[in-house]
Structure formats: C-alpha cells, structure tokens
Amino acid sequence: MKYIIKSKIINILMAIMFSVSFGSLVAQEEGQSMEGAVENEQPAEAEEQLIEAEEQLIEEAPAEENAATEGEQPIEEAPAEESATVETQSTEETTQASGDVYSDGKRTYATSATKFSLDSQDQLSALKRVEFKVDEGAFQRYEEPISIEKEGVHRILFRGIDNVENIEAESIYVVVIDNTAPEVSVITEPVIVLEKSRRAFGPANLAVELRSVDNYSGIKKVEYSLDSGAYQDYTGPITLTEAGYHQIKYKAIDNLGNETTERSVNLEIDNTAPKVMIIPEKKVVKSGEQNFTARDNSFEIDVIDEDSGVERIMVKVDGDADFRPYTNPIRFSVEGNHTIEAKAVDKVGNQSEIQRLEIIVDDNPPKTTITPVSK
C-alpha cells in the first residue's frame, strides 16, 4: 500500500511541473507583458497543490498502514513468521504436581494420588493446544492433570503448539511412583521362641533392633511404643532390662507419607537361671559330714526352668578335666569316695550355679564276730 501512495504523489508532482512548464511557454509566446503575471500566478497554484498532496499523504498513509496491520499482514509478511519463531523459543512451560512429592536431589518421587498439570504460554499467535505422553504411549491432547497409577520410573513428555503450528521442543519430566509403605523387621540377639506356647524369651539387657527397607523414596522415620507408652522416634536398638513381659509396637513412614500398618512384637525377659538338683535313686545315708551309698545306687540330674526352658545339662564326675553333656544316670562301680558336679544353661543363656555332691560308695557288709561272755 505504501508503494501506491508514493505513486500518487509522484503523479501529482509531475502534473504540477508540467503545468508550470506549459504556463512558461505560453507566457513567452504572448509577450513580455504577460510574463510577470504567469510567473506570479503559477507558483502559487503549484504551492497549493503541493500542500494538498502533503496533507493527503499525512492523512491517508497512516490509515493504509493501520488497515494492513489489522488485516492480513501477520500471515502474509515474513517478519511475522520470524517473530513467531523467536517467541516459540522463549515460551515458558512448567510441570506442576498436586499431592505428595519428594526429591532426593537425584530423582523426583510421587504417589499415584499426585497429579501433574501442564501450563503453557504463547504471546503472539496464541496457544492452540498442549500435548503429552507417558513413557512409550502416543501423544495426546492435554485437558486435565495427568495421573499415573503404576509404580516405578516413568517419563512424561510434553510440548505446546501455537496457532501457526509452531511446535515446541519436547520436554521430559521423570518421576518415580511409590505407593508402597516400608517394610520393618525386628532383629534380636538372642531370642528364643518356644514351639508349643509361641512365647518369645530374651536375656536381660536384650537389644531389639528395628530394621526398615523402602524400595523407592526411602525411609523418613521409624517410630515405636514400648509397653503401651507414647510413640517415639527410633534412633537405635531398644534395650529391655526388666524381667517379665514387654510389648513393642512399631511402624515406618517413607518420604512420601506411605505408612506401614502398626505391628507389634511380644518379648519376655528371662534373667532367672535354672535350678539344678542331684537326685539319687536310692537313699543316701548321712553320717556326720559324709554321705554314704551302696554300689548299686544311681544318680540323676534334674533341672527346673519355668521361663525359656533348659538348653543343656553338663556334668563332671570324679574330678574330670571338663564338663560333659549329661545323658544318663550316673553310677559308680568302685567303692570309695566319689564326686558329682552338675550345672545347666537355659535357652537364653542363663547359667545355673554348680551343684556338687560328695559321696562314699560302700559295698562291704559289716563283719561280725562273737565273743563268749561269762557271768
């Protein structure tokens, strides 16, 4: 349109110049008396026409330019496409998540309850649509926040497209979906569980360790309650010192808030040693400070433990160098002095005191003589 306006102005100016030249020629033909009049009149008319042309240019040119700007210029002219390309490079798109999200500095974690929203801006031809796909799926139009149900690592690819079909370079958002609560195990050393009653026993000062594992976002904290007390943070092994029954409740929470169901372990502290007794099959006779028995007598070792139970019984006979396992009643085949030492250990390691029996085996019958007695 600017070229058309300029052509009109040039035509007007050429017409004015032609008119001035023609007037001059006429004046020369008519004589010198008319020359001054023509020279005075034609410039005035030319000046008026020039002023009118300038006013027309001032009035019409902006109107033509505005019309072009408001009309088809952005589609037709190259600068509009260049501007659109530059604008596409500066478009800002962000991925926002609603729900629990955790980052360890390397990866981002979320639960399936978390939704991911896309925000796209275009400041020239305006945004036409936003597209996305999850993992190897096909691109689809974004209409509502994105949900991911399956646990594990996922990639969300997304892009914006404006009204002149400028396509943004794909962006990638990597997220690990974690819906599973941690696992907690109880480690104690030693603990004995009785097969029949299922009662669990441990020694005094038993250390109870809570070990937790989480496959994805990691452990945030482990909590426990001892003997119906308030929950507290687990920072290290729990030491049980008091004899008797104890209950430990525990749970773990990961960095996304996934929490284990409350669990408990019941333990009994056994700090009582077994009671050992040496029991003869036949009567032992005590004479003064000595014990006597016949050769055919036998001695059993009996042990009582009311808590964790007896683990083993050990004996030492007649000064043996070491204790040996007790298996059968003890018998003596040789007359004379003998000793029996016995001890027992329960299932949690409590050891009894050593019981000792000193005995003399007597297998010789009395020798009787007769002596006459006179009055």
Secondary structure as the mmCIF struct_conf table of DSSP 4:
data_model
#
loop_
_struct_conf.conf_type_id
_struct_conf.id
_struct_conf.beg_label_comp_id
_struct_conf.beg_label_asym_id
_struct_conf.beg_label_seq_id
_struct_conf.end_label_comp_id
_struct_conf.end_label_asym_id
_struct_conf.end_label_seq_id
HELX_RH_AL_P HELX_RH_AL_P1 LYS A 2 GLU A 30
HELX_RH_AL_P HELX_RH_AL_P2 GLN A 32 GLU A 70
TURN_TY1_P TURN_TY1_P1 GLY A 71 GLU A 72
HELX_RH_AL_P HELX_RH_AL_P3 GLN A 73 GLU A 76
BEND BEND1 GLU A 77 GLU A 77
HELX_RH_AL_P HELX_RH_AL_P4 ALA A 78 SER A 90
STRN STRN1 GLU A 93 SER A 98
BEND BEND2 GLY A 99 GLY A 99
STRN STRN2 VAL A 101 SER A 103
BEND BEND3 GLY A 105 LYS A 106
STRN STRN3 THR A 108 ALA A 110
TURN_TY1_P TURN_TY1_P2 SER A 112 ALA A 113
STRN STRN4 LYS A 115 SER A 120
BEND BEND4 GLN A 123 SER A 125
STRN STRN5 LEU A 127 VAL A 134
TURN_TY1_P TURN_TY1_P3 ASP A 135 GLU A 136
BEND BEND5 GLY A 137 GLY A 137
HELX_LH_PP_P HELX_LH_PP_P1 ALA A 138 PHE A 139
STRN STRN6 GLN A 140 ARG A 141
BEND BEND6 GLU A 144 GLU A 144
STRN STRN7 ILE A 146 SER A 147
BEND BEND7 LYS A 150 LYS A 150
STRN STRN8 GLY A 152 ASP A 162
TURN_TY1_P TURN_TY1_P4 ASN A 163 VAL A 164
STRN STRN9 ILE A 167 ILE A 167
HELX_LH_PP_P HELX_LH_PP_P2 GLU A 168 GLU A 170
STRN STRN10 SER A 171 ILE A 177
HELX_LH_PP_P HELX_LH_PP_P3 THR A 180 PRO A 182
STRN STRN11 GLU A 183 THR A 188
BEND BEND8 GLU A 189 PRO A 190
STRN STRN12 ILE A 192 VAL A 193
TURN_TY1_P TURN_TY1_P5 GLU A 195 SER A 197
STRN STRN13 ALA A 200 GLY A 202
TURN_TY1_P TURN_TY1_P6 ALA A 204 ASN A 205
STRN STRN14 LEU A 206 VAL A 213
BEND BEND9 ASN A 215 SER A 217
STRN STRN15 ILE A 219 LEU A 226
TURN_TY1_P TURN_TY1_P7 ASP A 227 SER A 228
STRN STRN16 GLN A 232 ASP A 233
BEND BEND10 GLY A 236 GLY A 236
HELX_LH_PP_P HELX_LH_PP_P4 PRO A 237 PRO A 237
STRN STRN17 ILE A 238 LEU A 240
BEND BEND11 GLU A 242 ALA A 243
STRN STRN18 GLY A 244 ASP A 254
TURN_TY1_P TURN_TY1_P8 ASN A 255 LEU A 256
STRN STRN19 GLU A 259 GLU A 259
HELX_LH_PP_P HELX_LH_PP_P5 THR A 260 GLU A 262
STRN STRN20 ARG A 263 ILE A 269
STRN STRN21 LYS A 275 PRO A 280
BEND BEND12 GLU A 281 LYS A 282
STRN STRN22 VAL A 285 SER A 287
TURN_TY1_P TURN_TY1_P9 GLY A 288 GLU A 289
STRN STRN23 GLN A 290 THR A 293
TURN_TY1_P TURN_TY1_P10 ARG A 295 ASP A 296
STRN STRN24 SER A 298 ILE A 304
BEND BEND13 GLU A 306 SER A 308
STRN STRN25 VAL A 310 VAL A 317
TURN_TY1_P TURN_TY1_P11 ASP A 318 GLY A 319
BEND BEND14 ALA A 321 ASP A 322
STRN STRN26 ARG A 324 PRO A 325
BEND BEND15 ASN A 328 ASN A 328
STRN STRN27 ILE A 330 ARG A 331
BEND BEND16 VAL A 334 VAL A 334
STRN STRN28 GLY A 336 ASP A 346
TURN_TY1_P TURN_TY1_P12 LYS A 347 VAL A 348
BEND BEND17 GLY A 349 GLY A 349
STRN STRN29 GLN A 351 GLN A 351
HELX_LH_PP_P HELX_LH_PP_P6 SER A 352 ILE A 354
STRN STRN30 GLN A 355 VAL A 361
HELX_LH_PP_P HELX_LH_PP_P7 ASN A 364 PRO A 366
#
